[in-house]
Amino acid sequence: MGCWVAAFVGECARENYESLRDTGEFWVSSPRTPIRRAATGDSVLLYMAGEGFIGEAVVASAARAPHDEMQWSGSTPTLGLLLRDLRPFAASVTYKFPQKGPHPVLGFHRYALTGGFTSLSEEGLREVLDLAAGKGHPEEEGSSEQAPNPAPVRKPVEPAPAYEVRPARPVNEKSSFEKRVAGQHAKGEGRKRAALWTLAEMGAQAVGWKSGEKHARRKVRDAERTWIAGGTAEEKVGVGLEALREHGYYVFHDVQLPGIGNVDHVALGPHGFFGIETKSQRGRVSASDNRLLLNGRSPEKDFVSQAWRGCYRLKEILGSEVTPFLCFTEAFVEGRVFVKGVRVLPLDWLKEEILRGEVLHDSHKVAIAVNAVGAATGCYPSAGPRARS
């Protein structure tokens, strides 16, 4: 018997889980997952990104291609399974697998954001089920009796934390921690690209290659318009976030998340945890039918999904909710815009919106969160709390 984990990730994770409960179908968008190896009768644990393991099921069919009648939200699927005997846990189970076995050390946090289906050992399956049994199981619909446990309950294994909290390190210590400046990565990348394409333009001009010269010149302008302009916008937001220090906030800039990319800014403080994506586009920003519009059209990239990806990963690192913001420094934002749970706003409103956060964290939890981000990313906060003058 094989043992597997089916992971729900992304902004439509909860909706896709509900679809599985209605249809019994689980789909993945990446053909690189081992879903083809799943066989009828294999056991499956259900994993919700940011929460933990939320249920179990059994494979009812071999992997197959999508059909026209399927209902799915998010990325276009490529392969799927039919699952049966789905049973939700009474409460989500957080569990860090030991390093032995074919399962990732981080309890699928890293893998779940790049795939959606992976194998695990039979021992790992039993330990998660035992933890779930220790929390009890929900009653079956229409029944007043609690569903029986599938197996004798062993002594529950204490779940390990999803990350290792390390002491904060001094900024001047020679270590893997780095204090990054707002716009540092974008401006550096933009200057590098502009310099390389300028050399290419000079080379094309020297040999008389007109089309190559025009192409290189266009690439130089693109680097200046996107990367360097984006870095300048991040610098403006970084200056604005400095004002949060007197309200007990720690601010990170250009937080690198392996497999995801980077989050332009992260603010951790008493009114909540926030991931902020900065955009330098000009024009008018609005929303229609839960879609972000720039000058009446969809942007060239999916800014909303970009904001959510970073926050989902941060949520797994912190074990707490992270609110996504999309901040435009040059565009006019039409009123209070929300798109798929992402707050879209101009720079002038950013500080006020963060301080309006309804979640309250004490200083100890904020300090733990700061250490957790540092331990997971190697990024040191560029700004910390300061006393009001």
C-alpha positions as CSV (number, residue, x, y, z in Angstrom):
1,M,0.0,0.0,0.0
2,G,1.3,3.4,-0.9
3,C,1.0,6.5,1.3
4,W,0.6,10.0,-0.1
5,V,-0.1,13.6,0.8
6,A,-2.5,15.7,-1.3
7,A,-1.8,19.4,-0.6
8,F,-4.1,22.4,-1.2
9,V,-2.2,25.6,-1.8
10,G,-2.7,29.1,-3.2
11,E,-5.5,31.6,-2.9
12,C,-8.1,29.0,-4.0
13,A,-6.9,26.3,-1.6
14,R,-10.1,26.2,0.6
15,E,-12.4,26.4,-2.4
16,N,-10.6,23.5,-4.1
17,Y,-10.8,21.4,-0.9
18,E,-14.6,22.0,-0.8
19,S,-14.7,20.9,-4.4
20,L,-12.9,17.7,-3.5
21,R,-15.5,17.0,-0.8
22,D,-18.3,17.5,-3.3
23,T,-16.9,15.6,-6.3
24,G,-14.2,13.3,-4.9
25,E,-11.7,14.7,-7.4
26,F,-8.2,15.9,-6.6
27,W,-6.2,17.6,-9.4
28,V,-2.6,18.9,-9.7
29,S,-1.3,21.5,-12.2
30,S,2.2,20.2,-12.4
31,P,2.9,16.8,-14.2
32,R,6.2,16.5,-12.2
33,T,4.4,15.3,-9.1
34,P,4.4,11.5,-8.4
35,I,0.6,11.3,-8.8
36,R,1.0,8.7,-11.6
37,R,2.4,6.2,-9.1
38,A,-0.7,6.4,-6.8
39,A,-2.7,3.1,-7.0
40,T,-6.3,2.1,-6.0
41,G,-6.5,1.6,-2.3
42,D,-3.5,3.8,-1.4
43,S,-3.9,6.0,1.7
44,V,-3.9,9.8,1.3
45,L,-3.5,12.6,3.9
46,L,-5.1,15.9,3.0
47,Y,-2.9,19.0,3.7
48,M,-4.0,22.6,3.8
49,A,-1.2,25.1,3.3
50,G,-0.8,27.3,6.4
51,E,-3.0,25.0,8.6
52,G,-1.6,21.5,8.5
53,F,-3.2,18.1,7.9
54,I,-7.0,18.3,7.8
55,G,-8.2,14.9,6.8
56,E,-7.7,11.5,5.2
57,A,-9.0,9.6,2.1
58,V,-8.3,6.5,-0.1
59,V,-7.4,6.5,-3.8
60,A,-10.2,5.2,-5.9
61,S,-8.7,5.4,-9.4
62,A,-5.4,5.7,-11.2
63,A,-4.2,9.2,-12.4
64,R,-6.2,10.5,-15.4
65,A,-6.4,13.7,-17.5
66,P,-9.0,16.4,-16.8
67,H,-12.5,16.2,-18.3
68,D,-14.7,19.0,-19.6
69,E,-17.2,18.9,-16.8
70,M,-14.7,19.4,-14.0
71,Q,-15.0,22.3,-11.5
72,W,-11.7,23.8,-10.4
73,S,-10.3,27.1,-9.2
74,G,-6.8,28.3,-9.7
75,S,-4.1,26.9,-12.0
76,T,-5.2,24.7,-15.0
77,P,-4.9,21.0,-13.9
78,T,-3.0,18.3,-15.8
79,L,-3.7,15.1,-13.9
80,G,-6.1,14.0,-11.2
81,L,-7.3,11.2,-9.0
82,L,-10.7,10.1,-7.6
83,L,-10.6,9.8,-3.8
84,R,-13.2,8.0,-1.6
85,D,-13.9,7.5,2.1
86,L,-12.9,11.1,2.8
87,R,-12.9,11.9,6.5
88,P,-12.0,15.3,7.8
89,F,-10.1,15.6,11.1
90,A,-11.8,17.4,14.0
91,A,-8.9,19.8,14.1
92,S,-5.9,20.4,11.8
93,V,-2.7,18.5,12.8
94,T,0.6,20.3,12.7
95,Y,3.4,17.8,12.4
96,K,7.1,17.9,11.5
97,F,8.3,14.6,10.1
98,P,11.6,13.3,11.2
99,Q,14.4,13.5,8.7
100,K,14.4,9.8,7.8
101,G,12.0,8.6,5.1
102,P,10.9,10.0,1.7
103,H,9.1,12.9,3.1
104,P,10.3,16.5,3.3
105,V,11.7,17.7,6.7
106,L,9.5,20.8,6.8
107,G,6.3,18.8,6.8
108,F,5.5,19.6,3.2
109,H,5.6,23.4,3.7
110,R,8.2,23.8,1.0
111,Y,7.0,21.1,-1.3
112,A,3.3,22.1,-1.1
113,L,4.0,25.4,-2.6
114,T,5.6,23.9,-5.7
115,G,3.6,20.8,-6.3
116,G,0.6,19.4,-4.5
117,F,1.1,15.6,-4.3
118,T,3.9,13.7,-2.8
119,S,4.7,10.4,-1.0
120,L,5.4,9.7,2.6
121,S,6.3,6.8,4.8
122,E,3.8,4.5,6.3
123,E,5.2,5.4,9.7
124,G,4.6,9.1,9.0
125,L,1.0,8.3,8.0
126,R,0.4,6.4,11.2
127,E,1.8,9.1,13.4
128,V,-0.4,11.8,11.8
129,L,-3.5,9.6,12.1
130,D,-2.6,9.0,15.8
131,L,-2.3,12.7,16.4
132,A,-5.7,13.3,14.7
133,A,-7.3,10.5,16.8
134,G,-6.0,12.1,19.9
135,K,-8.0,15.2,19.0
136,G,-11.2,13.2,18.3
137,H,-13.1,12.9,15.0
138,P,-16.2,14.8,13.8
139,E,-19.6,13.2,13.9
140,E,-20.9,11.7,10.7
141,E,-23.7,13.8,9.2
142,G,-27.1,12.5,10.3
143,S,-25.6,10.5,13.1
144,S,-25.6,11.2,16.8
145,E,-22.7,8.8,17.5
146,Q,-19.1,9.7,17.0
147,A,-17.3,7.9,14.2
148,P,-15.1,5.1,15.4
149,N,-11.3,5.5,15.3
150,P,-9.7,3.5,12.4
151,A,-7.0,2.1,14.6
152,P,-6.0,1.8,18.2
153,V,-4.7,5.1,19.5
154,R,-1.1,5.1,20.4
155,K,0.5,7.7,22.7
156,P,0.3,10.9,20.6
157,V,3.6,12.2,19.3
158,E,4.2,15.8,20.2
159,P,4.2,17.9,17.0
160,A,7.4,19.8,16.4
161,P,7.2,23.5,15.5
162,A,7.1,24.4,11.8
163,Y,10.3,26.3,12.2
164,E,13.2,26.7,14.5
165,V,13.2,29.9,16.4
166,R,16.7,31.3,16.7
167,P,17.9,34.2,18.7
168,A,18.1,37.5,16.8
169,R,21.7,38.2,15.7
170,P,23.5,41.5,15.8
171,V,23.5,43.3,12.4
172,N,27.4,43.5,12.4
173,E,27.8,39.8,13.0
174,K,29.4,38.0,10.0
175,S,26.7,35.4,9.4
176,S,24.2,34.3,6.8
177,F,21.8,37.1,8.0
178,E,21.6,40.1,5.7
179,K,20.1,43.5,6.3
180,R,18.6,44.4,3.0
181,V,17.6,47.9,1.8
182,A,14.3,48.7,0.1
183,G,14.7,48.4,-3.6
184,Q,18.2,46.9,-3.4
185,H,17.5,43.8,-5.5
186,A,15.4,45.5,-8.2
187,K,17.8,48.4,-8.7
188,G,20.8,46.2,-8.8
189,E,19.2,43.8,-11.3
190,G,18.0,46.8,-13.4
191,R,21.5,48.4,-13.5
192,K,23.1,45.1,-14.5
193,R,20.7,44.5,-17.3
194,A,20.9,48.0,-18.6
195,A,24.7,47.8,-18.6
196,L,24.8,44.4,-20.4
197,W,22.3,45.6,-23.1
198,T,24.2,48.9,-23.5
199,L,27.3,46.9,-24.3
200,A,25.3,44.8,-26.8
201,E,24.0,48.0,-28.4
202,M,27.5,49.3,-28.8
203,G,28.6,46.0,-30.3
204,A,25.7,46.0,-32.8
205,Q,26.5,49.6,-33.7
206,A,30.1,48.7,-34.3
207,V,29.3,46.0,-36.8
208,G,26.4,47.9,-38.4
209,W,23.7,45.6,-37.3
210,K,20.7,48.0,-37.1
211,S,18.0,45.6,-36.0
212,G,20.2,44.3,-33.2
213,E,21.0,47.8,-32.1
214,K,17.3,48.7,-31.9
215,H,16.6,45.6,-30.0
216,A,19.3,46.2,-27.4
217,R,18.2,49.8,-27.0
218,R,14.7,48.7,-26.4
219,K,16.0,46.2,-23.7
220,V,17.9,49.1,-22.0
221,R,14.6,51.1,-21.8
222,D,12.7,48.1,-20.5
223,A,15.3,47.6,-17.7
224,E,15.0,51.2,-16.7
225,R,11.2,51.3,-16.9
226,T,10.6,48.1,-14.9
227,W,13.5,47.1,-12.7
228,I,15.0,50.5,-11.9
229,A,11.6,52.2,-11.6
230,G,10.4,49.3,-9.4
231,G,13.4,49.7,-7.2
232,T,12.7,53.5,-6.8
233,A,9.0,52.7,-5.9
234,E,10.2,50.2,-3.2
235,E,12.5,52.9,-1.8
236,K,9.5,55.2,-1.4
237,V,7.5,52.5,0.4
238,G,10.5,51.7,2.6
239,V,10.6,55.3,3.7
240,G,6.9,55.3,4.5
241,L,7.2,52.1,6.5
242,E,9.9,53.7,8.7
243,A,7.1,55.6,10.4
244,L,5.7,52.3,11.8
245,R,8.8,51.9,14.0
246,E,7.3,54.2,16.7
247,H,4.3,51.9,16.8
248,G,6.3,48.8,17.6
249,Y,6.9,47.4,14.1
250,Y,9.8,45.6,12.6
251,V,10.2,46.0,8.9
252,F,12.0,43.7,6.4
253,H,12.8,44.6,2.8
254,D,13.3,42.3,-0.2
255,V,12.6,39.1,1.7
256,Q,13.8,36.2,-0.4
257,L,11.6,33.0,-0.3
258,P,13.2,30.0,-2.1
259,G,10.9,28.6,-4.8
260,I,8.6,31.7,-4.5
261,G,10.6,34.7,-5.3
262,N,10.7,37.7,-3.0
263,V,8.3,39.8,-0.9
264,D,9.1,43.5,-1.3
265,H,8.4,44.4,2.3
266,V,7.3,42.6,5.5
267,A,5.9,44.4,8.5
268,L,5.6,42.6,11.8
269,G,4.0,44.4,14.8
270,P,1.3,44.6,17.4
271,H,-1.6,45.2,14.9
272,G,-0.8,42.3,12.7
273,F,1.7,40.8,10.2
274,F,1.7,42.1,6.6
275,G,3.3,41.3,3.3
276,I,3.5,44.2,0.9
277,E,4.1,44.1,-2.9
278,T,5.0,47.4,-4.5
279,K,4.1,48.4,-8.0
280,S,5.4,51.5,-9.9
281,Q,2.8,51.5,-12.8
282,R,1.1,54.7,-13.6
283,G,-2.6,55.3,-14.4
284,R,-5.9,54.4,-12.7
285,V,-6.3,51.3,-10.6
286,S,-9.8,49.8,-10.1
287,A,-11.6,46.4,-9.7
288,S,-14.4,44.7,-11.5
289,D,-15.8,41.2,-11.0
290,N,-13.1,40.5,-8.5
291,R,-10.4,41.4,-11.1
292,L,-7.7,44.0,-10.8
293,L,-7.7,46.6,-13.6
294,L,-5.1,49.1,-14.5
295,N,-6.4,51.8,-16.9
296,G,-9.4,49.6,-17.5
297,R,-7.5,46.5,-18.5
298,S,-5.9,43.5,-16.7
299,P,-2.2,44.2,-15.8
300,E,0.5,42.4,-17.8
301,K,1.1,40.1,-14.7
302,D,-1.1,38.7,-12.1
303,F,-0.2,41.0,-9.2
304,V,-2.9,39.6,-6.9
305,S,-1.5,36.0,-7.1
306,Q,2.0,37.4,-6.6
307,A,0.9,39.1,-3.4
308,W,-0.8,35.9,-2.1
309,R,2.1,33.6,-2.9
310,G,4.5,35.4,-0.6
311,C,1.9,35.7,2.2
312,Y,1.1,32.0,2.1
313,R,4.7,31.1,2.5
314,L,5.1,33.6,5.3
315,K,2.0,32.2,7.0
316,E,3.6,28.8,7.1
317,I,6.8,30.2,8.5
318,L,5.1,32.3,11.2
319,G,2.1,30.0,12.0
320,S,-0.1,33.1,11.9
321,E,-2.2,35.0,9.5
322,V,-0.3,37.4,7.1
323,T,-2.3,40.1,5.4
324,P,-1.4,40.8,1.7
325,F,-1.2,44.4,0.5
326,L,-0.6,45.7,-3.0
327,C,0.7,49.2,-2.9
328,F,0.9,51.5,-6.0
329,T,3.2,54.4,-5.6
330,E,2.4,56.3,-8.8
331,A,-1.1,55.2,-9.8
332,F,-4.5,56.6,-8.6
333,V,-6.5,53.9,-6.7
334,E,-10.2,54.3,-7.0
335,G,-11.5,54.1,-3.4
336,R,-11.1,51.1,-1.1
337,V,-10.2,48.3,-3.5
338,F,-10.1,44.6,-2.5
339,V,-9.4,41.9,-5.0
340,K,-9.5,38.2,-3.9
341,G,-8.7,39.2,-0.4
342,V,-5.8,41.5,-1.3
343,R,-6.0,45.1,-0.2
344,V,-5.0,47.4,-3.0
345,L,-4.1,51.0,-2.0
346,P,-1.9,54.0,-2.7
347,L,1.3,54.7,-0.7
348,D,-0.3,57.5,1.3
349,W,-2.8,55.1,2.9
350,L,-0.4,52.3,3.7
351,K,0.6,53.3,7.3
352,E,-3.0,54.0,8.3
353,E,-4.2,50.7,6.9
354,I,-1.6,48.7,8.8
355,L,-2.3,50.5,12.1
356,R,-6.0,49.7,11.6
357,G,-5.3,45.9,11.8
358,E,-7.6,44.2,14.2
359,V,-5.2,41.4,15.1
360,L,-3.3,42.2,18.3
361,H,0.0,40.5,19.0
362,D,2.0,41.0,22.2
363,S,5.7,41.9,22.0
364,H,6.8,38.3,22.7
365,K,4.9,36.9,19.7
366,V,6.2,39.7,17.5
367,A,9.8,38.9,18.6
368,I,9.3,35.2,17.9
369,A,7.9,36.2,14.4
370,V,10.9,38.3,13.7
371,N,13.3,35.5,14.6
372,A,11.3,33.0,12.5
373,V,11.5,35.1,9.4
374,G,15.2,35.6,9.9
375,A,15.8,31.9,10.5
376,A,13.8,30.9,7.4
377,T,15.1,33.6,5.0
378,G,18.4,34.9,6.3
379,C,17.0,38.4,6.2
380,Y,17.5,40.7,9.1
381,P,15.0,43.5,9.8
382,S,16.2,46.8,8.4
383,A,14.1,48.7,10.9
384,G,13.0,48.0,14.5
385,P,10.8,49.7,17.0
386,R,11.9,53.0,18.5
387,A,10.5,55.1,21.3
388,R,8.3,58.0,20.4
389,S,10.0,61.3,20.7
